[in-house]
Amino acid sequence: MMELHNYIAVNEFCESHGITLHFVKQLHDYGMIEIVELKNMKYITQEELPKAEKIVRLYSDLDINLEGIEVIDQLLDRIERMQKEIILLRNKLGLYE
């Protein structure tokens, strides 16, 4: 069984960030965050928490709509993949120097 201390209840997350359950459901529907259901309760994993908080800041602080957040999320993911690839290539190059 999965341990519940690795999860944050969606309703608690919403309460602490001043957002609605509907907004979190939309984030899940857009594929931006993963929601896990255990014992008829919905949770966000600890691993997803930083991403969920980043999205909430974009939405609340910068007033960016969900479509804009989705584009930003995709671009940030792409940048992260490219940075990992650059590190890998630099490490390979270092072997030949």
N, C-alpha and C positions, 0 to 999 in steps of 0.2 A: 504493500500500500504506500502511496505517496504521502510524504509528511506535509502537513498543512503549514508549517512554518516557512516553507519555500514559496508560499502563495500569499497574495494580498487580496482580500475580498473586494470585488468591484464596487460594492456600495460604500465601503470604507474609503476606497481610493477617490470615488466621486465626492464624498463628503469632505475629505481633507483638501481637495483641489477645487471645490466649488463648481463642479460640472455635473451634468445630468447623466443618468444611466443611458439615456437615448444616445448621447454623444459617444459614449464608450462603445455602445453597440454599433454605431456607424463606423467607428474606427476599426472594429473587428470585421464588419461587412466589407469595408474597403481593403481589408487584408493588411492593415498597418500594424495591428497588434493581435496577439493570440489570446484568446480567453479560454480557460479550462473550466469545465463544470465537474464539480465533485459534490456528492451528497446534496444535489439540487441547489447548490450555491455556485455562483460564477466567480472565478478568480483570475488574477493576472499573476504570471510567474515572476519571481525575483529577477530573472534575466530580462524580462520584458519591461520591467519597471522604469529603468532610465529612458528607454525609448518612449514609453507612454507619457512620462513627465515632460520630455522634450516636446512632444506633440501638443500637449496641453499648454505649454508656454507659448508655442507658435500661435495657437488658437486664441488664447486669452490675452497675452501681452501684446502680440503683434496684430491681432484681429485678422488672421489669415484663415480663409475658408477651407473646408475639407479638401476640395479639389487642389488648391494651392499646396496644402500640407502634403497631399499624396505625391505631387510632383517633387517637392523638396525632399521628401522621404526617399523617393527613388533616386534622386541625384546624390544624396548623401550616401546611400548604399553603394552606388556606383563608384563614388570617390573612395570609399573605404576599400572596396575590392581592388581598385587600381593602386591604392597605396600599398596594399598587401603584395600585389604583383610586383611593384617597384622594389620593395624590400627583398622579395625572392630573387629578382633579377640582379640586384646589387650583390646579394650573397653569392650567387653563381658567378658573377663577374669577378668578385674578390678571389675566387678559387683560381682564376686564370691570370691574375696579376702577379 
